[in-house]
Amino acid sequence: MAVTTRLTLETVDFSNREEVHAFLDQIMRAGMVTVRENVAKLQAMGLLDSEGNSLSDELPPDMQEGAERDFGG
């Protein structure tokens, strides 16, 4: 099934396997765009290398031992 319009939870026919697969493919493609954008931002900030590995083992101040934590509750 060639999808010409964006499928949503309201428009996808869940009894049609081909349409469900098209819907899931659409979700995965959109998700990968977001992942790539976020990886690029973290690399630009110097937090990830070109392979996606963390360049720092340092914890943020609120996660360090002895830090006061406020979980908003």
Phi and psi restraints in degrees (value plus and minus 20) as a CYANA .aco file:
   2 ALA   PHI    -103.9   -63.9
   2 ALA   PSI      99.1   139.1
   3 VAL   PHI    -110.5   -70.5
   3 VAL   PSI     102.1   142.1
   4 THR   PHI    -125.2   -85.2
   4 THR   PSI     -38.1     1.9
   5 THR   PHI    -142.1  -102.1
   5 THR   PSI     137.2   177.2
   6 ARG   PHI     -88.9   -48.9
   6 ARG   PSI     108.7   148.7
   7 LEU   PHI    -104.8   -64.8
   7 LEU   PSI     125.4   165.4
   8 THR   PHI    -151.3  -111.3
   8 THR   PSI     152.2   192.2
   9 LEU   PHI     -78.4   -38.4
   9 LEU   PSI     -50.1   -10.1
  10 GLU   PHI     -99.9   -59.9
  10 GLU   PSI     -45.7    -5.7
  11 THR   PHI    -124.7   -84.7
  11 THR   PSI     -38.9     1.1
  12 VAL   PHI     -92.4   -52.4
  12 VAL   PSI     118.3   158.3
  13 ASP   PHI    -111.9   -71.9
  13 ASP   PSI      79.6   119.6
  14 PHE   PHI     -89.0   -49.0
  14 PHE   PSI     -30.2     9.8
  15 SER   PHI    -107.5   -67.5
  15 SER   PSI     -26.7    13.3
  16 ASN   PHI    -124.7   -84.7
  16 ASN   PSI      85.4   125.4
  17 ARG   PHI     -77.3   -37.3
  17 ARG   PSI     -61.0   -21.0
  18 GLU   PHI     -83.8   -43.8
  18 GLU   PSI     -60.0   -20.0
  19 GLU   PHI     -90.4   -50.4
  19 GLU   PSI     -56.8   -16.8
  20 VAL   PHI     -83.0   -43.0
  20 VAL   PSI     -63.9   -23.9
  21 HIS   PHI     -82.1   -42.1
  21 HIS   PSI     -60.7   -20.7
  22 ALA   PHI     -83.6   -43.6
  22 ALA   PSI     -59.8   -19.8
  23 PHE   PHI     -83.5   -43.5
  23 PHE   PSI     -66.3   -26.3
  24 LEU   PHI     -85.3   -45.3
  24 LEU   PSI     -59.3   -19.3
  25 ASP   PHI     -81.1   -41.1
  25 ASP   PSI     -62.0   -22.0
  26 GLN   PHI     -81.1   -41.1
  26 GLN   PSI     -63.5   -23.5
  27 ILE   PHI     -84.1   -44.1
  27 ILE   PSI     -64.9   -24.9
  28 MET   PHI     -83.9   -43.9
  28 MET   PSI     -62.2   -22.2
  29 ARG   PHI     -82.0   -42.0
  29 ARG   PSI     -64.6   -24.6
  30 ALA   PHI     -84.9   -44.9
  30 ALA   PSI     -59.9   -19.9
  31 GLY   PHI     -84.0   -44.0
  31 GLY   PSI     -60.5   -20.5
  32 MET   PHI     -87.1   -47.1
  32 MET   PSI     -52.9   -12.9
  33 VAL   PHI     -81.2   -41.2
  33 VAL   PSI     -65.7   -25.7
  34 THR   PHI     -83.1   -43.1
  34 THR   PSI     -64.1   -24.1
  35 VAL   PHI     -80.8   -40.8
  35 VAL   PSI     -67.2   -27.2
  36 ARG   PHI     -81.8   -41.8
  36 ARG   PSI     -60.2   -20.2
  37 GLU   PHI     -83.1   -43.1
  37 GLU   PSI     -63.7   -23.7
  38 ASN   PHI     -88.3   -48.3
  38 ASN   PSI     -58.5   -18.5
  39 VAL   PHI     -82.9   -42.9
  39 VAL   PSI     -63.2   -23.2
  40 ALA   PHI     -80.9   -40.9
  40 ALA   PSI     -61.0   -21.0
  41 LYS   PHI     -83.5   -43.5
  41 LYS   PSI     -64.8   -24.8
  42 LEU   PHI     -86.4   -46.4
  42 LEU   PSI     -54.5   -14.5
  43 GLN   PHI     -88.1   -48.1
  43 GLN   PSI     -61.6   -21.6
  44 ALA   PHI     -84.1   -44.1
  44 ALA   PSI     -50.4   -10.4
  45 MET   PHI    -101.1   -61.1
  45 MET   PSI     -25.9    14.1
  46 GLY   PHI      59.6    99.6
  46 GLY   PSI      -0.7    39.3
  47 LEU   PHI    -114.4   -74.4
  47 LEU   PSI     -42.9    -2.9
  48 LEU   PHI    -146.4  -106.4
  48 LEU   PSI     126.7   166.7
  49 ASP   PHI    -106.5   -66.5
  49 ASP   PSI    -195.3  -155.3
  50 SER   PHI     -88.0   -48.0
  50 SER   PSI     -35.3     4.7
  51 GLU   PHI    -116.1   -76.1
  51 GLU   PSI     -21.1    18.9
  52 GLY   PHI      68.2   108.2
  52 GLY   PSI      -9.8    30.2
  53 ASN   PHI    -104.9   -64.9
  53 ASN   PSI     124.3   164.3
  54 SER   PHI     -86.4   -46.4
  54 SER   PSI     117.0   157.0
  55 LEU   PHI    -117.3   -77.3
  55 LEU   PSI     -18.8    21.2
  56 SER   PHI    -161.7  -121.7
  56 SER   PSI     119.9   159.9
  57 ASP   PHI    -122.2   -82.2
  57 ASP   PSI     -20.0    20.0
  58 GLU   PHI     -92.8   -52.8
  58 GLU   PSI     115.8   155.8
  59 LEU   PHI    -107.1   -67.1
  59 LEU   PSI     131.4   171.4
  60 PRO   PHI     -81.0   -41.0
  60 PRO   PSI     136.3   176.3
  61 PRO   PHI     -73.5   -33.5
  61 PRO   PSI     -59.9   -19.9
  62 ASP   PHI     -94.1   -54.1
  62 ASP   PSI     -28.3    11.7
  63 MET   PHI    -125.6   -85.6
  63 MET   PSI     -23.6    16.4
  64 GLN   PHI     -96.9   -56.9
  64 GLN   PSI     131.4   171.4
  65 GLU   PHI     -78.0   -38.0
  65 GLU   PSI     113.5   153.5
  66 GLY   PHI      68.1   108.1
  66 GLY   PSI     -26.7    13.3
  67 ALA   PHI     -93.9   -53.9
  67 ALA   PSI     125.3   165.3
  68 GLU   PHI     -97.0   -57.0
  68 GLU   PSI     115.9   155.9
  69 ARG   PHI    -139.4   -99.4
  69 ARG   PSI     119.4   159.4
  70 ASP   PHI    -146.2  -106.2
  70 ASP   PSI      88.8   128.8
  71 PHE   PHI    -111.9   -71.9
  71 PHE   PSI      -9.8    30.2
  72 GLY   PHI      54.9    94.9
  72 GLY   PSI      -9.4    30.6
